[in-house]
Amino acid sequence: MRIALFTNNYLPFTGGVTVSVETLRRGLEARGHEVWVFAPRFPAGPQHETRVIRYPSVPAATYPEFALAIPWSRGIARQVDDLDVDVFHAHHPFLLGPAALRQARRRRRPLVFTYHTRYEKYAHYVPLTRALVERLAVRLSARFADRADAVIAPAAVIRDELRHRGVRSAIAVVPTGVDLDHFRPGDREAARRRLGLPPGDPLVLYVGRLDREKSVGRVLQAFERIAGTLPAARLVLVGHGTEAVTLRQAASASPVRARILFLGVRPHDTVVECYQAADLFLFASETETQGLVLAEAAACGVPAVAVAAPGSDEVVRDGESGLVVKSDPTALADAAIGLLFDGARRAGMSARARVIAEREFGVRAMIDRTLEVYADARARRARGGR
């Protein structure tokens, strides 16, 4: 098939949606499909790309590293005409999502939509009344999902929320896949040598954007309590975002500042060595649809301590592959301390985390299930139905 992926988040911007889209692209191409990515143009982005078409864009006022696509282009519309696309796959309900919908309807092709994000949780990026933005985000994203021929939800809780919001389209639960051949347990000491970390210290890891909705401040607060009990413990944070400066300042003011290391943004393919070096993954976000980094940690055999929140608690199995706790720093810290002291329990969780990842979060299963969604959407569109 010829498949067009329309996404507001793509390389060089880093984040879960970017990883999801790129994983999907690679997986589909490995099966012999021809995939085109339609994405915003970034000032520092690559100049020559294969099967990537960039829309003119402007920087986001409240998130300068993010580019907002201008979703109208006659030139790109003509390019789409030449491609004879079989399936349009939108990854956002705004900007390039509606562009994909227009192109699909014009050509009588199916539109598939992946609901990656709890959009109402990002209202603070829009310079309008927060309550208004939250209501609009819920209403518009549900309306867009209802117009799609098929919807992919990364977790069952998202499917249930969409049904509750009145979405009538077919909805399939398909978690973002993890490359299990790449993200796997490795040589812990070798990974630490590559990162310049000592071999014996208990190592707590966070991977993800350093943005307000990720609640990374709670991770810092929890680690202060962890290091108060285990003075040799270290915290490593991988990622960047709008809160990076604030979080670094908070870490600098902490009494355990010497035990906290910010590694910044790393290419996704190299993040695996951070997981392999870690003893424990600490995650405080309550805004996830799935928590891709939790699945990557599980694939690398790293037990997680995460807050009890929709999406995350479908990846972390409480008592099996990690612990799910209340959303306060003390609860996070106490759970982490208990696991860091109990090596045998941690080792058991590590083994079970890998088994769960192999069973539920592999790329092969993701591609199989996505292709089934495409086939169903094509058949539905051919019949003239939803």
N, C-alpha and C positions, 0 to 999 in steps of 0.2 A: 504494500500500500504506500501511498504518498500521504504523509501526516504533517500537519502544520501545528506547531506548538506556539501559542501566543502567551507571552509572559512579561509582566512588568519588572520582574527580578531576574537578572541573568548576569553572567560574567561580564566585567570583573567584580561586580557587587557580590559580596559573600552573604550567605544565609541559608536557612533551611529550604526555602522555595527554589533558590538557585541550584542547590545540590539535588533536590528532587527532580527538577526539569532536566538537568544534565544526566542524572542517572537514568531517567526515562529515555532520553535521546540515545544514549549509548546502548542501552538494552534493546531498544527497537532496531537500531542499526545492526546490532549483532545478529538479529533474526532476519536480516535481509531487507528491512523496510527503509524507505527513503524519507528522512525526517528533516524538516526545515524549521528553524527557530526564528520567531519574530519577536524582537525585544527592543528596549530603548537603546539609544546611542549614548555611550559614556565618553566624556572628553579624553580620559586616559585609557580607553578601551583599545583592543587590538584593531589594526587597520585592515588586515586580510583574514577573512574567516570563510570556512566552507559551510555552505547551506545555513548561514545566519544572515538575516535581513534586519537592519536596524532602522527604527523610526526616529525622525528628528525628536529631540528631547530638550527639556530645560531642567536645571537643578531644582530639587525640592527645597523650599524656603526653610522648612523646619528640620530637614535632614539633608544637608548639602551633598553628602556622598551618594545620595539616591537620585536617579534621573527619572523625571516624569515624561513619559512618551506623549507626543502629540499624535493622537490616534487617527489622523486623517492624512492620507497620502495617495494621490492618483497614481504616482509612479509605482508604489508598492501594490496597489490594487491591480495594476496591469501585470506585475510580476506574478501575483497570485493566479491571475487568469491563465498565464502560460504554464503554471505548475500543474494544473488539473488535480487539485488536492482531493483525496478521498475522505479524510476525517480532519475536522478542525478541533483542536483541543485547547481550550482556554484555561489559564491558571489563575485568573483574577476576574472579579465581576465588574471592575472599573477599568477605564482607559483602554488597554489592549484587549480586554475581554469583550466589550461591546464591538470592537473592531472585528474580532473573530466571528462574533454572531452575525454581523452584517455580511461579511464575506461568505459565511456558510449559507445563510438564507438566500443570498443572491444566486448562489450556485446550486442550491437545493442539495446541500451536503449536510451530514449530521454534525452537531456541535456537542462535544463532551466538555464538561467543566469539572475541574478538581477544586474542592473547597479546602484550600490549604490553611486558611487563617481565620481566627476569631476577630473579624474586622472591627467589631465594637470595642475591642480591647486596645485599639490603636488610635482612639479618638483624640488623645492628647497631641497628636501630630497635626491636627487640623485646627487652624486658628478661629474656631467658632465655639459656641456654647457646647460643652462636652455632652450634656444629656441629649441635645438635638442631634449631634453627630452620631452618637451611639444608636439612637432610634433609626436614623437614616441608613446607617451601615447595615443594621439587621434587616431592614425592609428591602433595601436595594439589592443586597447580596442574595436574599431569599428569592426575590423576584427574578433575578438573573438565573439562579439555579432552576427555577420553575420553567424557564424558557428553553433550557438545554434539553437535548434528546436523551442525555444520560449524565448523571453526576457521580463523581468519585469522591468518597469521604475517606480520609485517612484512618478514621476510628469509628467504632459503632456509636459512640456518644454524639459525634457530629451528624451521623445519619439520623439519629433520633431527634436531634435539635432541628434539623431541616424539615423533617416530617411535622414536628410540632409547629413550625413556622408556615406550614401550608404548602410545602414543595411537593408537587405531584409527580415529577419526573422519576424515572427509574434511578435508584441510588445503590451503588455497589461500594462495599467497604474494602479498600485496597491500601494498606499501609505503604509508605514509601520504602522501597527496598534498599538493602545494604549489600554491598559487594563483599560477600563472606570470604572470598579468597584473599581479599586485601585487608579487610577489617577482621582480624583474628588475633587470638592471644600470641604474644611473641616473647622474645628474650627481654625480661624486665631490666636487667642490669645493662644490657647493650643499649636499650632505648634511653635509659637515664644517662649513659655516657654521651650519647649523641645530643642530648638536651643540656648537658653540663650540670647534671644533678647528682647528688651523692647517692650511693647504692642502698643504704640502709634506712634512711628516714621514711616514716610513714608519709605517703604522698596522696593528697586530696586534689581532685581535678574538677575544673569547670570548663566546658567548651560551649561557646555560643556568643551571640551578639551582646555587647555591653550596653544594653538599652533599658529604659525604665521598665518596660513591660516584662522583662526577664527577671526582675527582682534580684539582681546580683548583689545588691547591698546586703540582703539577708545572708548570702553565702559568706560575705566578709564578716558579718556579725557572728555567724555560727562558727567560723574558723577561729575567731578570737577565743571563744570558749573551748574549742577543740585543742588549740595550742596551749591553753592554760592547763589542760590536763595531760597532754602529750607534748612536752616542750620541743621534741625533735620533729614534730609534724610540719609539713610544708603544704602550701596551697599554690597551685599553678592555674592561671586563668588564660584561656586561649580565645581570642576574638577582639573585636573592636566595635565601637558604636558611639552614640551621642552622649552616653554617660561615662565614657572612658576616662576623661579628665577628672570628673567628680569622684569616681571610684578609686582612681590612683591617689587622689588627695586623701580620701578616707583611709586607704591602706597605709599611706605615709604617716598618718596620725595615730595609727593603731599601735598598741604596745607590742604586737607581734609582727610589726612591719618587716623585720628581717627575714621572716619565714614566708612572705608572700611574693610571688613572681608573676608579672604580667608578660606573656610571650607575644601579645599582639596577634595580628592576622597571620595565619599560615595557610599555604595552599592546601586544599582539602585532601589531596592524596598523601600529604605528609603528616596530617593530624593523627594518623594511626599510631605513630610512635609516642604521642602524648598519652593516648589511652593505654598503650602497652607498658608505659612507665608507671601508671597509677595503681594505687591500692583501692581507691574508692572514688566514685563519681558523685558530686554534690550538685543538686539541681533544685532551684526554688521557684521556677516560673509557674504561674497559674493560668497562662494564656495559650497553652499548646493545643494543637489539634492532634498531634501525635507525639512530638518530642523525638525528632530524628536522632539527636545526639544521644539520647537514652538507648535507642536501638543500636547505634554504633558502639556505645560502651558495652552493651550486652554482647555484641558480636566479638568484642575483644576480651570478654570474660571479666569485665570490671563491674562489681556490684555497685548499685546506685542507692543513694538516699535521696528521695524526692518528696515534694509536698503532695498531699492528696488533692489532686485536681484532675478534671476530665482530660483525657488524652494521655497524660503522663502515666496515670495509674493503669492504663491498658498496656503499657510497655513494661513497667516495673511491676513484677508480681510480688506483692508484699509477703515477706518471709521466705520467698523462693530465690528470686534473682536480686533482691535488695529489700529496702524498707520504705514504706510510704507513711509519712507522718503529717502532723499538723503544720500549718504554714507559719510557724514562728521560728526564729533563729535558735532558741533553746531546744526545741524538739528536734530540729535538724542536727544540731551539735551532739545532743545526747545519743541519738541513733548512730551517728558517725563514730563517736567515741566507743560505743559498745562493739561495733564491728571492727574497728581498728585494734581493739584489745583481743578480739576473739578470732585468731587466724584460721582456726579450723572451720568455724562457721562461714567466714569470708571465702575460704577456698571452696566450700560446698556451693555457695551462692554463685561463685565465679563459673563453676562447671555447669550449673543449671542455667545461668544466663546465656551461655554459648548455645546450649541445647535449644532453648526457647528461640534465640535468634535464628538458628538453622531451620527451625520448624515454621516460623511465622514471618521473618523479616528479610528473607533472601530476595535478591534481584530477580531471579528466575521466576519465582512465584508472582512477584509484582508484574512482570511483563506478561506472563500467562493470563493473569486476571484482567489486566488492562486491555489486552487484545480481545478477550471475551466481551468486554464492555464496548469496544469499537465495533465488533461484529454485530452485537445486539442493536447498537445505535444505528448502524447502516441498514440493518433489516427493518427497523422501525421506521426510519426515514423513507425507505423504499415503499413501505406499505402506506405511507402518508400519515402515520400516527405519530404519537409523542415519542 
